[in-house]
Amino acid sequence: MSVEGIWDLSMSTPIGRITAVAEFRREDGVLVGTAHGAGEEVPLGDVVLDGDRLTWRQAITKPVRLNLVFDVTVDGDSLAGSSKAGRLPASKVSGERRAPRAGGRAD
């Protein structure tokens, strides 16, 4: 299963709904990514796809400084799962992959 592409993410957190965009791609055969949201762009770390389970880590500074761990299940062009920040309660995560534009790019 491929997760490469641009994904629109929505997270239900204790401080409200937060949206972000994640991009996954392969570089030298390794799955990597970046996330954009709240006016910042951050690299994704430890990106692992195991069957339909996708996990990654990212550090954000807005709206507050947090180290997040994502654990989602991919089903075609949608995903669902959770994001966890330390001892805080897990937040529900959902997402949809953007359809590729003409020329093969999804942005």
N, C-alpha and C positions, 0 to 999 in steps of 0.2 A: 504494500500500500504506500502511496506517495502522499506526503503532507506538504510538499513544496508548493509555494505560492503565498499569496497575501490573505490573511485572515482578519476579519472584523470580530473583535472579542468584546464581550460584555460580562462584567463581574458584579455580583450582588454582594456588597460589603456592608459592614455595620455603619459606615458613613454615607451610604447611598450607592447608586449604580454608577460604575465607572466603565468607560469604554476605552479601548486601545486597539491598535493594529499591530499584528505580529506578522513578520515575514520569515518563512523558512526556505532555505536553499541548500544545495550541496556545494561544498568547496573541497576539491581534491578528494571526493568520495565521502566526506564527513558532513553530517547534517548540522547546520549552524543557523542562527537567526538573529533578528533584531526586533525590538518592540518600540512603538511610538505611542505616546499618550501623555496628557497633562503637560504638554510643552517640552517634553524631553524624549530623547532617543537613547535606548540602552541595549547593549548586547545581551543575547541569551546564552547562558552557560549550561553545560552538561545536557545538551539536547539529545534525547534518546527516543527512538521509535522502536518499540518491541511489539510486533503484531499490529494491533489497533490502538495500543496504549502509547501515548506521547507524554514525555515528562521533560521539564526544563526548569532552570533557576534564573532569576533575574533580580537585580537590585534597583530600587527606585528611590527618588528623593522627593517626589511630589505625588500626592498632596502631603505625605510624610515619608520619612526615610524608613524603608522596609526591605528586607530580603525575602523574596517570595519564592515558593516552590509550587510549580504547577503539575497537576496529574490529571490528564484528560483522556477520554476515549474518542477516537476519530471514527466517524461513520460517513464515508464518502466525502461530501463537501460540508459536513457539519461536525462539530465537536462539543463535548460536554464533560464536565468534571469539576475539579476544585482547585483553589489556590490557597496556600497556607503561609502565614507569616508568623514564625516563632510560636509563641503561646496564644496568639489571637485565634479566635474561632475560624474555621475554614470558610471560604467564600465560594459560592457557586459560580462557575465559569461556563459560558456557552459561546459558540462562535460559528461563523459561516465563512467559507472560502469565497473570495471574489472570483467571478468568472473571468477567464483570461480575455484580454482585449485582442483585437486583430493584431497579428504579429507575435502572439504568444505571451505577451506580458499581461499581468493581472492588475497593474496599477494604472 
